Amino acid sequence: MKKPIVKIENWSVVGSVMFEGYRELEPGQRLLGEVFGHANLRSGLIYTSAILSANLVTRMVETRNTIYHLGAVSQDYERWVWQQEEARAA
């Protein structure tokens, strides 16, 4: 079965539905964001199933049923990523 490709905007990476902070973009984590063009879901805020793979070059993230094309990142998440990078550099 071919997976649909859906755009996700204002996205961030979280570990679970019970938000306990942001996570790195890696397998096992989940995307939270606004989707557009999903055949089975209305456009709007979603929480994905676990990430299987992520490719930042192509900006594609694969989950069990869907491939997400990463649009604009959430400003809060972008700030969190920057803080993590700064802490690692220190």
Phi and psi restraints in degrees (range 20) as a CNS / XPLOR table:
assign (resid 1 and name C) (resid 2 and name N)
       (resid 2 and name CA) (resid 2 and name C) 1.0 -78.8 20.0 2
assign (resid 2 and name N) (resid 2 and name CA)
       (resid 2 and name C) (resid 3 and name N) 1.0 132.6 20.0 2
assign (resid 2 and name C) (resid 3 and name N)
       (resid 3 and name CA) (resid 3 and name C) 1.0 -82.8 20.0 2
assign (resid 3 and name N) (resid 3 and name CA)
       (resid 3 and name C) (resid 4 and name N) 1.0 140.2 20.0 2
assign (resid 3 and name C) (resid 4 and name N)
       (resid 4 and name CA) (resid 4 and name C) 1.0 -70.2 20.0 2
assign (resid 4 and name N) (resid 4 and name CA)
       (resid 4 and name C) (resid 5 and name N) 1.0 150.2 20.0 2
assign (resid 4 and name C) (resid 5 and name N)
       (resid 5 and name CA) (resid 5 and name C) 1.0 -105.6 20.0 2
assign (resid 5 and name N) (resid 5 and name CA)
       (resid 5 and name C) (resid 6 and name N) 1.0 124.0 20.0 2
assign (resid 5 and name C) (resid 6 and name N)
       (resid 6 and name CA) (resid 6 and name C) 1.0 -128.0 20.0 2
assign (resid 6 and name N) (resid 6 and name CA)
       (resid 6 and name C) (resid 7 and name N) 1.0 137.0 20.0 2
assign (resid 6 and name C) (resid 7 and name N)
       (resid 7 and name CA) (resid 7 and name C) 1.0 -80.2 20.0 2
assign (resid 7 and name N) (resid 7 and name CA)
       (resid 7 and name C) (resid 8 and name N) 1.0 137.8 20.0 2
assign (resid 7 and name C) (resid 8 and name N)
       (resid 8 and name CA) (resid 8 and name C) 1.0 -125.3 20.0 2
assign (resid 8 and name N) (resid 8 and name CA)
       (resid 8 and name C) (resid 9 and name N) 1.0 128.1 20.0 2
assign (resid 8 and name C) (resid 9 and name N)
       (resid 9 and name CA) (resid 9 and name C) 1.0 -116.2 20.0 2
assign (resid 9 and name N) (resid 9 and name CA)
       (resid 9 and name C) (resid 10 and name N) 1.0 161.9 20.0 2
assign (resid 9 and name C) (resid 10 and name N)
       (resid 10 and name CA) (resid 10 and name C) 1.0 50.4 20.0 2
assign (resid 10 and name N) (resid 10 and name CA)
       (resid 10 and name C) (resid 11 and name N) 1.0 45.5 20.0 2
assign (resid 10 and name C) (resid 11 and name N)
       (resid 11 and name CA) (resid 11 and name C) 1.0 -93.2 20.0 2
assign (resid 11 and name N) (resid 11 and name CA)
       (resid 11 and name C) (resid 12 and name N) 1.0 157.2 20.0 2
assign (resid 11 and name C) (resid 12 and name N)
       (resid 12 and name CA) (resid 12 and name C) 1.0 -145.1 20.0 2
assign (resid 12 and name N) (resid 12 and name CA)
       (resid 12 and name C) (resid 13 and name N) 1.0 171.9 20.0 2
assign (resid 12 and name C) (resid 13 and name N)
       (resid 13 and name CA) (resid 13 and name C) 1.0 -116.6 20.0 2
assign (resid 13 and name N) (resid 13 and name CA)
       (resid 13 and name C) (resid 14 and name N) 1.0 127.4 20.0 2
assign (resid 13 and name C) (resid 14 and name N)
       (resid 14 and name CA) (resid 14 and name C) 1.0 -129.7 20.0 2
assign (resid 14 and name N) (resid 14 and name CA)
       (resid 14 and name C) (resid 15 and name N) 1.0 165.5 20.0 2
assign (resid 14 and name C) (resid 15 and name N)
       (resid 15 and name CA) (resid 15 and name C) 1.0 -91.8 20.0 2
assign (resid 15 and name N) (resid 15 and name CA)
       (resid 15 and name C) (resid 16 and name N) 1.0 -28.3 20.0 2
assign (resid 15 and name C) (resid 16 and name N)
       (resid 16 and name CA) (resid 16 and name C) 1.0 -159.5 20.0 2
assign (resid 16 and name N) (resid 16 and name CA)
       (resid 16 and name C) (resid 17 and name N) 1.0 173.5 20.0 2
assign (resid 16 and name C) (resid 17 and name N)
       (resid 17 and name CA) (resid 17 and name C) 1.0 -62.0 20.0 2
assign (resid 17 and name N) (resid 17 and name CA)
       (resid 17 and name C) (resid 18 and name N) 1.0 -36.3 20.0 2
assign (resid 17 and name C) (resid 18 and name N)
       (resid 18 and name CA) (resid 18 and name C) 1.0 -79.2 20.0 2
assign (resid 18 and name N) (resid 18 and name CA)
       (resid 18 and name C) (resid 19 and name N) 1.0 91.9 20.0 2
assign (resid 18 and name C) (resid 19 and name N)
       (resid 19 and name CA) (resid 19 and name C) 1.0 -57.9 20.0 2
assign (resid 19 and name N) (resid 19 and name CA)
       (resid 19 and name C) (resid 20 and name N) 1.0 118.7 20.0 2
assign (resid 19 and name C) (resid 20 and name N)
       (resid 20 and name CA) (resid 20 and name C) 1.0 -127.1 20.0 2
assign (resid 20 and name N) (resid 20 and name CA)
       (resid 20 and name C) (resid 21 and name N) 1.0 31.4 20.0 2
assign (resid 20 and name C) (resid 21 and name N)
       (resid 21 and name CA) (resid 21 and name C) 1.0 109.2 20.0 2
assign (resid 21 and name N) (resid 21 and name CA)
       (resid 21 and name C) (resid 22 and name N) 1.0 166.9 20.0 2
assign (resid 21 and name C) (resid 22 and name N)
       (resid 22 and name CA) (resid 22 and name C) 1.0 -80.2 20.0 2
assign (resid 22 and name N) (resid 22 and name CA)
       (resid 22 and name C) (resid 23 and name N) 1.0 163.2 20.0 2
assign (resid 22 and name C) (resid 23 and name N)
       (resid 23 and name CA) (resid 23 and name C) 1.0 -133.7 20.0 2
assign (resid 23 and name N) (resid 23 and name CA)
       (resid 23 and name C) (resid 24 and name N) 1.0 165.5 20.0 2
assign (resid 23 and name C) (resid 24 and name N)
       (resid 24 and name CA) (resid 24 and name C) 1.0 -70.1 20.0 2
assign (resid 24 and name N) (resid 24 and name CA)
       (resid 24 and name C) (resid 25 and name N) 1.0 151.8 20.0 2
assign (resid 24 and name C) (resid 25 and name N)
       (resid 25 and name CA) (resid 25 and name C) 1.0 -77.5 20.0 2
assign (resid 25 and name N) (resid 25 and name CA)
       (resid 25 and name C) (resid 26 and name N) 1.0 99.0 20.0 2
assign (resid 25 and name C) (resid 26 and name N)
       (resid 26 and name CA) (resid 26 and name C) 1.0 -157.9 20.0 2
assign (resid 26 and name N) (resid 26 and name CA)
       (resid 26 and name C) (resid 27 and name N) 1.0 162.5 20.0 2
assign (resid 26 and name C) (resid 27 and name N)
       (resid 27 and name CA) (resid 27 and name C) 1.0 -54.2 20.0 2
assign (resid 27 and name N) (resid 27 and name CA)
       (resid 27 and name C) (resid 28 and name N) 1.0 143.3 20.0 2
assign (resid 27 and name C) (resid 28 and name N)
       (resid 28 and name CA) (resid 28 and name C) 1.0 97.2 20.0 2
assign (resid 28 and name N) (resid 28 and name CA)
       (resid 28 and name C) (resid 29 and name N) 1.0 -23.4 20.0 2
assign (resid 28 and name C) (resid 29 and name N)
       (resid 29 and name CA) (resid 29 and name C) 1.0 -88.3 20.0 2
assign (resid 29 and name N) (resid 29 and name CA)
       (resid 29 and name C) (resid 30 and name N) 1.0 -178.7 20.0 2
assign (resid 29 and name C) (resid 30 and name N)
       (resid 30 and name CA) (resid 30 and name C) 1.0 -134.2 20.0 2
assign (resid 30 and name N) (resid 30 and name CA)
       (resid 30 and name C) (resid 31 and name N) 1.0 150.9 20.0 2
assign (resid 30 and name C) (resid 31 and name N)
       (resid 31 and name CA) (resid 31 and name C) 1.0 -91.7 20.0 2
assign (resid 31 and name N) (resid 31 and name CA)
       (resid 31 and name C) (resid 32 and name N) 1.0 144.8 20.0 2
assign (resid 31 and name C) (resid 32 and name N)
       (resid 32 and name CA) (resid 32 and name C) 1.0 -126.8 20.0 2
assign (resid 32 and name N) (resid 32 and name CA)
       (resid 32 and name C) (resid 33 and name N) 1.0 127.0 20.0 2
assign (resid 32 and name C) (resid 33 and name N)
       (resid 33 and name CA) (resid 33 and name C) 1.0 178.0 20.0 2
assign (resid 33 and name N) (resid 33 and name CA)
       (resid 33 and name C) (resid 34 and name N) 1.0 -172.3 20.0 2
assign (resid 33 and name C) (resid 34 and name N)
       (resid 34 and name CA) (resid 34 and name C) 1.0 -102.0 20.0 2
assign (resid 34 and name N) (resid 34 and name CA)
       (resid 34 and name C) (resid 35 and name N) 1.0 123.0 20.0 2
assign (resid 34 and name C) (resid 35 and name N)
       (resid 35 and name CA) (resid 35 and name C) 1.0 -104.4 20.0 2
assign (resid 35 and name N) (resid 35 and name CA)
       (resid 35 and name C) (resid 36 and name N) 1.0 154.5 20.0 2
assign (resid 35 and name C) (resid 36 and name N)
       (resid 36 and name CA) (resid 36 and name C) 1.0 -139.3 20.0 2
assign (resid 36 and name N) (resid 36 and name CA)
       (resid 36 and name C) (resid 37 and name N) 1.0 132.7 20.0 2
assign (resid 36 and name C) (resid 37 and name N)
       (resid 37 and name CA) (resid 37 and name C) 1.0 85.8 20.0 2
assign (resid 37 and name N) (resid 37 and name CA)
       (resid 37 and name C) (resid 38 and name N) 1.0 19.2 20.0 2
assign (resid 37 and name C) (resid 38 and name N)
       (resid 38 and name CA) (resid 38 and name C) 1.0 -82.2 20.0 2
assign (resid 38 and name N) (resid 38 and name CA)
       (resid 38 and name C) (resid 39 and name N) 1.0 129.1 20.0 2
assign (resid 38 and name C) (resid 39 and name N)
       (resid 39 and name CA) (resid 39 and name C) 1.0 -65.0 20.0 2
assign (resid 39 and name N) (resid 39 and name CA)
       (resid 39 and name C) (resid 40 and name N) 1.0 -30.6 20.0 2
assign (resid 39 and name C) (resid 40 and name N)
       (resid 40 and name CA) (resid 40 and name C) 1.0 -105.8 20.0 2
assign (resid 40 and name N) (resid 40 and name CA)
       (resid 40 and name C) (resid 41 and name N) 1.0 -6.4 20.0 2
assign (resid 40 and name C) (resid 41 and name N)
       (resid 41 and name CA) (resid 41 and name C) 1.0 -128.5 20.0 2
assign (resid 41 and name N) (resid 41 and name CA)
       (resid 41 and name C) (resid 42 and name N) 1.0 149.1 20.0 2
assign (resid 41 and name C) (resid 42 and name N)
       (resid 42 and name CA) (resid 42 and name C) 1.0 -69.3 20.0 2
assign (resid 42 and name N) (resid 42 and name CA)
       (resid 42 and name C) (resid 43 and name N) 1.0 152.8 20.0 2
assign (resid 42 and name C) (resid 43 and name N)
       (resid 43 and name CA) (resid 43 and name C) 1.0 -63.8 20.0 2
assign (resid 43 and name N) (resid 43 and name CA)
       (resid 43 and name C) (resid 44 and name N) 1.0 140.7 20.0 2
assign (resid 43 and name C) (resid 44 and name N)
       (resid 44 and name CA) (resid 44 and name C) 1.0 147.0 20.0 2
assign (resid 44 and name N) (resid 44 and name CA)
       (resid 44 and name C) (resid 45 and name N) 1.0 -167.0 20.0 2
assign (resid 44 and name C) (resid 45 and name N)
       (resid 45 and name CA) (resid 45 and name C) 1.0 -70.1 20.0 2
assign (resid 45 and name N) (resid 45 and name CA)
       (resid 45 and name C) (resid 46 and name N) 1.0 131.0 20.0 2
assign (resid 45 and name C) (resid 46 and name N)
       (resid 46 and name CA) (resid 46 and name C) 1.0 -137.0 20.0 2
assign (resid 46 and name N) (resid 46 and name CA)
       (resid 46 and name C) (resid 47 and name N) 1.0 164.9 20.0 2
assign (resid 46 and name C) (resid 47 and name N)
       (resid 47 and name CA) (resid 47 and name C) 1.0 -126.4 20.0 2
assign (resid 47 and name N) (resid 47 and name CA)
       (resid 47 and name C) (resid 48 and name N) 1.0 119.1 20.0 2
assign (resid 47 and name C) (resid 48 and name N)
       (resid 48 and name CA) (resid 48 and name C) 1.0 -82.8 20.0 2
assign (resid 48 and name N) (resid 48 and name CA)
       (resid 48 and name C) (resid 49 and name N) 1.0 168.9 20.0 2
assign (resid 48 and name C) (resid 49 and name N)
       (resid 49 and name CA) (resid 49 and name C) 1.0 -72.4 20.0 2
assign (resid 49 and name N) (resid 49 and name CA)
       (resid 49 and name C) (resid 50 and name N) 1.0 176.6 20.0 2
assign (resid 49 and name C) (resid 50 and name N)
       (resid 50 and name CA) (resid 50 and name C) 1.0 -60.0 20.0 2
assign (resid 50 and name N) (resid 50 and name CA)
       (resid 50 and name C) (resid 51 and name N) 1.0 142.3 20.0 2
assign (resid 50 and name C) (resid 51 and name N)
       (resid 51 and name CA) (resid 51 and name C) 1.0 -70.8 20.0 2
assign (resid 51 and name N) (resid 51 and name CA)
       (resid 51 and name C) (resid 52 and name N) 1.0 131.0 20.0 2
assign (resid 51 and name C) (resid 52 and name N)
       (resid 52 and name CA) (resid 52 and name C) 1.0 -93.3 20.0 2
assign (resid 52 and name N) (resid 52 and name CA)
       (resid 52 and name C) (resid 53 and name N) 1.0 -40.4 20.0 2
assign (resid 52 and name C) (resid 53 and name N)
       (resid 53 and name CA) (resid 53 and name C) 1.0 -155.8 20.0 2
assign (resid 53 and name N) (resid 53 and name CA)
       (resid 53 and name C) (resid 54 and name N) 1.0 155.6 20.0 2
assign (resid 53 and name C) (resid 54 and name N)
       (resid 54 and name CA) (resid 54 and name C) 1.0 -139.9 20.0 2
assign (resid 54 and name N) (resid 54 and name CA)
       (resid 54 and name C) (resid 55 and name N) 1.0 134.6 20.0 2
assign (resid 54 and name C) (resid 55 and name N)
       (resid 55 and name CA) (resid 55 and name C) 1.0 -127.5 20.0 2
assign (resid 55 and name N) (resid 55 and name CA)
       (resid 55 and name C) (resid 56 and name N) 1.0 105.8 20.0 2
assign (resid 55 and name C) (resid 56 and name N)
       (resid 56 and name CA) (resid 56 and name C) 1.0 -73.4 20.0 2
assign (resid 56 and name N) (resid 56 and name CA)
       (resid 56 and name C) (resid 57 and name N) 1.0 -21.8 20.0 2
assign (resid 56 and name C) (resid 57 and name N)
       (resid 57 and name CA) (resid 57 and name C) 1.0 -67.1 20.0 2
assign (resid 57 and name N) (resid 57 and name CA)
       (resid 57 and name C) (resid 58 and name N) 1.0 -47.5 20.0 2
assign (resid 57 and name C) (resid 58 and name N)
       (resid 58 and name CA) (resid 58 and name C) 1.0 -89.1 20.0 2
assign (resid 58 and name N) (resid 58 and name CA)
       (resid 58 and name C) (resid 59 and name N) 1.0 -9.3 20.0 2
assign (resid 58 and name C) (resid 59 and name N)
       (resid 59 and name CA) (resid 59 and name C) 1.0 60.2 20.0 2
assign (resid 59 and name N) (resid 59 and name CA)
       (resid 59 and name C) (resid 60 and name N) 1.0 39.6 20.0 2
assign (resid 59 and name C) (resid 60 and name N)
       (resid 60 and name CA) (resid 60 and name C) 1.0 -117.2 20.0 2
assign (resid 60 and name N) (resid 60 and name CA)
       (resid 60 and name C) (resid 61 and name N) 1.0 136.9 20.0 2
assign (resid 60 and name C) (resid 61 and name N)
       (resid 61 and name CA) (resid 61 and name C) 1.0 -126.6 20.0 2
assign (resid 61 and name N) (resid 61 and name CA)
       (resid 61 and name C) (resid 62 and name N) 1.0 127.2 20.0 2
assign (resid 61 and name C) (resid 62 and name N)
       (resid 62 and name CA) (resid 62 and name C) 1.0 -103.6 20.0 2
assign (resid 62 and name N) (resid 62 and name CA)
       (resid 62 and name C) (resid 63 and name N) 1.0 133.0 20.0 2
assign (resid 62 and name C) (resid 63 and name N)
       (resid 63 and name CA) (resid 63 and name C) 1.0 -117.2 20.0 2
assign (resid 63 and name N) (resid 63 and name CA)
       (resid 63 and name C) (resid 64 and name N) 1.0 -173.4 20.0 2
assign (resid 63 and name C) (resid 64 and name N)
       (resid 64 and name CA) (resid 64 and name C) 1.0 -56.4 20.0 2
assign (resid 64 and name N) (resid 64 and name CA)
       (resid 64 and name C) (resid 65 and name N) 1.0 -43.8 20.0 2
assign (resid 64 and name C) (resid 65 and name N)
       (resid 65 and name CA) (resid 65 and name C) 1.0 -114.3 20.0 2
assign (resid 65 and name N) (resid 65 and name CA)
       (resid 65 and name C) (resid 66 and name N) 1.0 -10.4 20.0 2
assign (resid 65 and name C) (resid 66 and name N)
       (resid 66 and name CA) (resid 66 and name C) 1.0 -142.9 20.0 2
assign (resid 66 and name N) (resid 66 and name CA)
       (resid 66 and name C) (resid 67 and name N) 1.0 152.3 20.0 2
assign (resid 66 and name C) (resid 67 and name N)
       (resid 67 and name CA) (resid 67 and name C) 1.0 -110.4 20.0 2
assign (resid 67 and name N) (resid 67 and name CA)
       (resid 67 and name C) (resid 68 and name N) 1.0 126.2 20.0 2
assign (resid 67 and name C) (resid 68 and name N)
       (resid 68 and name CA) (resid 68 and name C) 1.0 -104.0 20.0 2
assign (resid 68 and name N) (resid 68 and name CA)
       (resid 68 and name C) (resid 69 and name N) 1.0 129.8 20.0 2
assign (resid 68 and name C) (resid 69 and name N)
       (resid 69 and name CA) (resid 69 and name C) 1.0 -92.7 20.0 2
assign (resid 69 and name N) (resid 69 and name CA)
       (resid 69 and name C) (resid 70 and name N) 1.0 117.8 20.0 2
assign (resid 69 and name C) (resid 70 and name N)
       (resid 70 and name CA) (resid 70 and name C) 1.0 -74.4 20.0 2
assign (resid 70 and name N) (resid 70 and name CA)
       (resid 70 and name C) (resid 71 and name N) 1.0 120.3 20.0 2
assign (resid 70 and name C) (resid 71 and name N)
       (resid 71 and name CA) (resid 71 and name C) 1.0 -93.3 20.0 2
assign (resid 71 and name N) (resid 71 and name CA)
       (resid 71 and name C) (resid 72 and name N) 1.0 -137.7 20.0 2
assign (resid 71 and name C) (resid 72 and name N)
       (resid 72 and name CA) (resid 72 and name C) 1.0 -69.6 20.0 2
assign (resid 72 and name N) (resid 72 and name CA)
       (resid 72 and name C) (resid 73 and name N) 1.0 137.5 20.0 2
assign (resid 72 and name C) (resid 73 and name N)
       (resid 73 and name CA) (resid 73 and name C) 1.0 -81.9 20.0 2
assign (resid 73 and name N) (resid 73 and name CA)
       (resid 73 and name C) (resid 74 and name N) 1.0 151.8 20.0 2
assign (resid 73 and name C) (resid 74 and name N)
       (resid 74 and name CA) (resid 74 and name C) 1.0 -61.4 20.0 2
assign (resid 74 and name N) (resid 74 and name CA)
       (resid 74 and name C) (resid 75 and name N) 1.0 137.1 20.0 2
assign (resid 74 and name C) (resid 75 and name N)
       (resid 75 and name CA) (resid 75 and name C) 1.0 -61.7 20.0 2
assign (resid 75 and name N) (resid 75 and name CA)
       (resid 75 and name C) (resid 76 and name N) 1.0 -39.2 20.0 2
assign (resid 75 and name C) (resid 76 and name N)
       (resid 76 and name CA) (resid 76 and name C) 1.0 -63.7 20.0 2
assign (resid 76 and name N) (resid 76 and name CA)
       (resid 76 and name C) (resid 77 and name N) 1.0 -42.4 20.0 2
assign (resid 76 and name C) (resid 77 and name N)
       (resid 77 and name CA) (resid 77 and name C) 1.0 -67.3 20.0 2
assign (resid 77 and name N) (resid 77 and name CA)
       (resid 77 and name C) (resid 78 and name N) 1.0 -41.2 20.0 2
assign (resid 77 and name C) (resid 78 and name N)
       (resid 78 and name CA) (resid 78 and name C) 1.0 -59.8 20.0 2
assign (resid 78 and name N) (resid 78 and name CA)
       (resid 78 and name C) (resid 79 and name N) 1.0 -41.3 20.0 2
assign (resid 78 and name C) (resid 79 and name N)
       (resid 79 and name CA) (resid 79 and name C) 1.0 -64.0 20.0 2
assign (resid 79 and name N) (resid 79 and name CA)
       (resid 79 and name C) (resid 80 and name N) 1.0 -42.0 20.0 2
assign (resid 79 and name C) (resid 80 and name N)
       (resid 80 and name CA) (resid 80 and name C) 1.0 -61.4 20.0 2
assign (resid 80 and name N) (resid 80 and name CA)
       (resid 80 and name C) (resid 81 and name N) 1.0 -45.3 20.0 2
assign (resid 80 and name C) (resid 81 and name N)
       (resid 81 and name CA) (resid 81 and name C) 1.0 -59.7 20.0 2
assign (resid 81 and name N) (resid 81 and name CA)
       (resid 81 and name C) (resid 82 and name N) 1.0 -44.7 20.0 2
assign (resid 81 and name C) (resid 82 and name N)
       (resid 82 and name CA) (resid 82 and name C) 1.0 -60.5 20.0 2
assign (resid 82 and name N) (resid 82 and name CA)
       (resid 82 and name C) (resid 83 and name N) 1.0 -43.0 20.0 2
assign (resid 82 and name C) (resid 83 and name N)
       (resid 83 and name CA) (resid 83 and name C) 1.0 -63.3 20.0 2
assign (resid 83 and name N) (resid 83 and name CA)
       (resid 83 and name C) (resid 84 and name N) 1.0 -38.0 20.0 2
assign (resid 83 and name C) (resid 84 and name N)
       (resid 84 and name CA) (resid 84 and name C) 1.0 -64.9 20.0 2
assign (resid 84 and name N) (resid 84 and name CA)
       (resid 84 and name C) (resid 85 and name N) 1.0 -42.2 20.0 2
assign (resid 84 and name C) (resid 85 and name N)
       (resid 85 and name CA) (resid 85 and name C) 1.0 -65.4 20.0 2
assign (resid 85 and name N) (resid 85 and name CA)
       (resid 85 and name C) (resid 86 and name N) 1.0 -40.2 20.0 2
assign (resid 85 and name C) (resid 86 and name N)
       (resid 86 and name CA) (resid 86 and name C) 1.0 -63.4 20.0 2
assign (resid 86 and name N) (resid 86 and name CA)
       (resid 86 and name C) (resid 87 and name N) 1.0 -42.3 20.0 2
assign (resid 86 and name C) (resid 87 and name N)
       (resid 87 and name CA) (resid 87 and name C) 1.0 -64.8 20.0 2
assign (resid 87 and name N) (resid 87 and name CA)
       (resid 87 and name C) (resid 88 and name N) 1.0 -38.8 20.0 2
assign (resid 87 and name C) (resid 88 and name N)
       (resid 88 and name CA) (resid 88 and name C) 1.0 -68.2 20.0 2
assign (resid 88 and name N) (resid 88 and name CA)
       (resid 88 and name C) (resid 89 and name N) 1.0 -33.1 20.0 2
assign (resid 88 and name C) (resid 89 and name N)
       (resid 89 and name CA) (resid 89 and name C) 1.0 -75.0 20.0 2
assign (resid 89 and name N) (resid 89 and name CA)
       (resid 89 and name C) (resid 90 and name N) 1.0 -23.3 20.0 2
